Amino acid sequence: MKRVATWAFYAVGALAIVYLALYAYAMFSGSPIVPGDPIHIFRKPDAPSYS
């Protein structure tokens, strides 16, 4: 049981490191966030507008 807890602790730590690495990548490589700009995530340019 102690071995399972140790591996679970390592897994949570590894997930935290991966999350922080992805966050750093998004912050340093993405376009700057401007207040008021709409957020476009996975939107096709030729998708119809329903509004």
DSSP file (Angstrom, degrees, kcal/mol; ACC not computed):
  #  RESIDUE AA STRUCTURE BP1 BP2  ACC     N-H-->O    O-->H-N    N-H-->O    O-->H-N    TCO  KAPPA ALPHA  PHI   PSI    X-CA   Y-CA   Z-CA
    1    1 A M     >        0   0    0      0, 0.0     4,-2.1     0, 0.0     5,-0.2   0.000 360.0 360.0 360.0 -37.7    0.0    0.0    0.0
    2    2 A K  H  >  +     0   0    0      1,-0.2     4,-2.0     2,-0.2     5,-0.1   0.872 360.0  52.7 -66.5 -35.3    2.9    2.3    0.8
    3    3 A R  H  > S+     0   0    0      2,-0.2     4,-2.3     1,-0.2    -1,-0.2   0.890 108.2  50.1 -66.9 -39.1    4.4    1.6   -2.6
    4    4 A V  H  > S+     0   0    0      1,-0.2     4,-2.4     2,-0.2    -2,-0.2   0.904 110.1  50.7 -65.0 -41.5    1.1    2.5   -4.4
    5    5 A A  H  X S+     0   0    0     -4,-2.1     4,-2.3     2,-0.2    -1,-0.2   0.881 109.4  51.3 -64.0 -38.0    0.9    5.8   -2.4
    6    6 A T  H  X S+     0   0    0     -4,-2.0     4,-2.3     2,-0.2    -2,-0.2   0.932 111.4  46.1 -64.7 -45.5    4.5    6.6   -3.4
    7    7 A W  H  X S+     0   0    0     -4,-2.3     4,-2.3     2,-0.2    -2,-0.2   0.870 111.4  52.5 -66.2 -35.8    3.8    6.0   -7.1
    8    8 A A  H  X S+     0   0    0     -4,-2.4     4,-2.5     2,-0.2    -1,-0.2   0.904 108.9  50.6 -64.6 -40.4    0.5    8.0   -6.9
    9    9 A F  H  X S+     0   0    0     -4,-2.3     4,-2.1     1,-0.2    -2,-0.2   0.921 111.3  47.7 -62.1 -44.4    2.5   10.9   -5.3
   10   10 A Y  H  X S+     0   0    0     -4,-2.3     4,-2.4     2,-0.2    -2,-0.2   0.888 111.0  51.8 -63.3 -39.3    5.0   10.7   -8.1
   11   11 A A  H  X S+     0   0    0     -4,-2.3     4,-2.5     2,-0.2    -2,-0.2   0.914 109.7  48.3 -65.3 -43.1    2.3   10.6  -10.7
   12   12 A V  H  X S+     0   0    0     -4,-2.5     4,-2.1     1,-0.2    -1,-0.2   0.906 112.4  49.7 -64.2 -40.1    0.6   13.7   -9.3
   13   13 A G  H  X S+     0   0    0     -4,-2.1     4,-2.1     2,-0.2    -2,-0.2   0.900 110.3  49.9 -63.8 -41.1    3.9   15.5   -9.2
   14   14 A A  H  X S+     0   0    0     -4,-2.4     4,-2.4     2,-0.2    -2,-0.2   0.903 110.2  50.4 -65.4 -40.8    4.6   14.6  -12.8
   15   15 A L  H  X S+     0   0    0     -4,-2.5     4,-2.5     1,-0.2    -1,-0.2   0.895 109.5  51.5 -63.5 -38.6    1.2   15.8  -13.9
   16   16 A A  H  X S+     0   0    0     -4,-2.1     4,-2.4     2,-0.2    -2,-0.2   0.905 110.2  48.5 -64.2 -40.9    1.8   19.1  -12.1
   17   17 A I  H  X S+     0   0    0     -4,-2.1     4,-2.3     2,-0.2    -2,-0.2   0.908 111.7  49.2 -66.2 -41.6    5.1   19.6  -13.9
   18   18 A V  H  X S+     0   0    0     -4,-2.4     4,-2.5     2,-0.2    -2,-0.2   0.913 111.1  50.5 -63.1 -42.3    3.5   18.8  -17.3
   19   19 A Y  H  X S+     0   0    0     -4,-2.5     4,-2.3     1,-0.2    -2,-0.2   0.922 111.4  47.3 -62.1 -44.3    0.8   21.3  -16.5
   20   20 A L  H  X S+     0   0    0     -4,-2.4     4,-2.5     2,-0.2    -1,-0.2   0.874 111.3  51.6 -65.9 -36.5    3.2   24.0  -15.6
   21   21 A A  H  X S+     0   0    0     -4,-2.3     4,-2.4     2,-0.2    -2,-0.2   0.918 111.3  46.9 -65.8 -42.6    5.3   23.3  -18.7
   22   22 A L  H  X S+     0   0    0     -4,-2.5     4,-2.4     2,-0.2    -2,-0.2   0.890 112.0  51.3 -65.3 -38.0    2.3   23.6  -20.9
   23   23 A Y  H  X S+     0   0    0     -4,-2.3     4,-2.3     2,-0.2    -2,-0.2   0.925 110.8  47.6 -63.7 -44.8    1.2   26.8  -19.2
   24   24 A A  H  X S+     0   0    0     -4,-2.5     4,-2.3     2,-0.2     5,-0.2   0.905 111.5  51.0 -63.3 -41.3    4.7   28.3  -19.7
   25   25 A Y  H  X S+     0   0    0     -4,-2.4     4,-1.9     1,-0.2     5,-0.3   0.917 111.5  47.6 -61.8 -43.1    4.7   27.3  -23.3
   26   26 A A  H  X S+     0   0    0     -4,-2.4     4,-1.4     1,-0.2    -2,-0.2   0.880 113.4  48.4 -66.3 -37.0    1.2   28.9  -23.8
   27   27 A M  H  < S+     0   0    0     -4,-2.3    -2,-0.2     1,-0.2    -1,-0.2   0.892 118.8  37.1 -71.3 -38.7    2.3   32.1  -22.1
   28   28 A F  H  < S+     0   0    0     -4,-2.3    -2,-0.2    -5,-0.2    -1,-0.2   0.691 126.3  33.9 -90.4 -18.6    5.6   32.5  -24.0
   29   29 A S  H  < S+     0   0    0     -4,-1.9    -3,-0.2    -5,-0.2    -2,-0.2   0.628  99.8  86.7-110.9 -16.4    4.5   31.3  -27.5
   30   30 A G  S  < S-     0   0    0     -4,-1.4     3,-0.1    -5,-0.3    -4,-0.0  -0.226  85.9 -90.7 -81.5 171.4    0.9   32.4  -27.7
   31   31 A S        -     0   0    0      1,-0.1    -1,-0.1    -2,-0.0    -2,-0.1  -0.499  54.7 -91.5 -76.5 151.7   -0.5   35.7  -28.9
   32   32 A P        -     0   0    0      0, 0.0     2,-0.6     0, 0.0    -1,-0.1  -0.324  38.2-117.2 -66.0 146.6   -1.0   38.3  -26.2
   33   33 A I        -     0   0    0     -3,-0.1    -3,-0.0    -2,-0.0     0, 0.0  -0.750  29.9-166.2 -87.2 121.9   -4.4   38.4  -24.5
   34   34 A V    >   -     0   0    0     -2,-0.6     3,-1.9     4,-0.1     2,-0.0  -0.930  26.3-113.3-109.7 127.9   -6.1   41.7  -25.2
   35   35 A P  T 3  S+     0   0    0      0, 0.0    -2,-0.0     0, 0.0     0, 0.0  -0.351 101.6  24.4 -60.5 134.9   -9.2   42.6  -23.1
   36   36 A G  T 3  S+     0   0    0      1,-0.4     0, 0.0    -2,-0.0     0, 0.0   0.157  89.7 123.3  97.0 -18.7  -12.3   42.7  -25.2
   37   37 A D    <   -     0   0    0     -3,-1.9    -1,-0.4     1,-0.1     2,-0.1  -0.556  66.9-114.9 -74.5 138.1  -11.1   40.4  -27.9
   38   38 A P        -     0   0    0      0, 0.0     2,-0.6     0, 0.0    -4,-0.1  -0.425  26.8-118.0 -70.1 150.9  -13.2   37.3  -28.5
   39   39 A I        -     0   0    0     -2,-0.1     2,-0.7     2,-0.0     0, 0.0  -0.808  26.4-166.6 -92.9 120.8  -11.6   34.0  -27.7
   40   40 A H        +     0   0    0     -2,-0.6     2,-0.5     3,-0.0     3,-0.0  -0.915  12.5 171.9-110.6 107.1  -11.3   31.7  -30.7
   41   41 A I  S    S-     0   0    0     -2,-0.7    -2,-0.0     1,-0.1     0, 0.0  -0.968  70.2 -22.6-119.8 118.7  -10.5   28.1  -29.7
   42   42 A F  S    S+     0   0    0     -2,-0.5     2,-0.5     1,-0.2    -1,-0.1   0.858  89.8 154.8  54.0  42.7  -10.6   25.4  -32.4
   43   43 A R        -     0   0    0     -3,-0.0    -1,-0.2     4,-0.0    -3,-0.0  -0.882  41.6-130.9-103.6 129.2  -12.9   27.4  -34.7
   44   44 A K    >   -     0   0    0     -2,-0.5     3,-1.4     1,-0.1     0, 0.0  -0.530  12.9-132.7 -73.5 141.5  -12.9   26.7  -38.4
   45   45 A P  T 3  S+     0   0    0      0, 0.0    -1,-0.1     0, 0.0    -2,-0.0   0.826 106.9  47.8 -64.9 -29.4  -12.5   29.9  -40.5
   46   46 A D  T 3  S+     0   0    0      2,-0.0    -2,-0.0    -3,-0.0    -3,-0.0   0.244  83.1 125.7 -96.5  14.7  -15.4   28.7  -42.8
   47   47 A A    <   -     0   0    0     -3,-1.4     2,-0.1     1,-0.1    -4,-0.0  -0.449  67.4-106.2 -71.3 144.9  -17.8   27.8  -40.0
   48   48 A P        -     0   0    0      0, 0.0     2,-0.6     0, 0.0    -1,-0.1  -0.373  26.4-124.3 -71.0 151.3  -21.2   29.4  -40.1
   49   49 A S        -     0   0    0      1,-0.1     0, 0.0    -2,-0.1     0, 0.0  -0.864  21.7-173.2 -97.6 123.1  -22.0   32.2  -37.7
   50   50 A Y              0   0    0     -2,-0.6    -1,-0.1     1,-0.2     0, 0.0   0.426 360.0 360.0 -96.0   0.2  -25.1   31.5  -35.7
   51   51 A S              0   0    0      0, 0.0    -1,-0.2     0, 0.0    -2,-0.0   0.467 360.0 360.0 -95.3 360.0  -25.4   34.9  -34.0
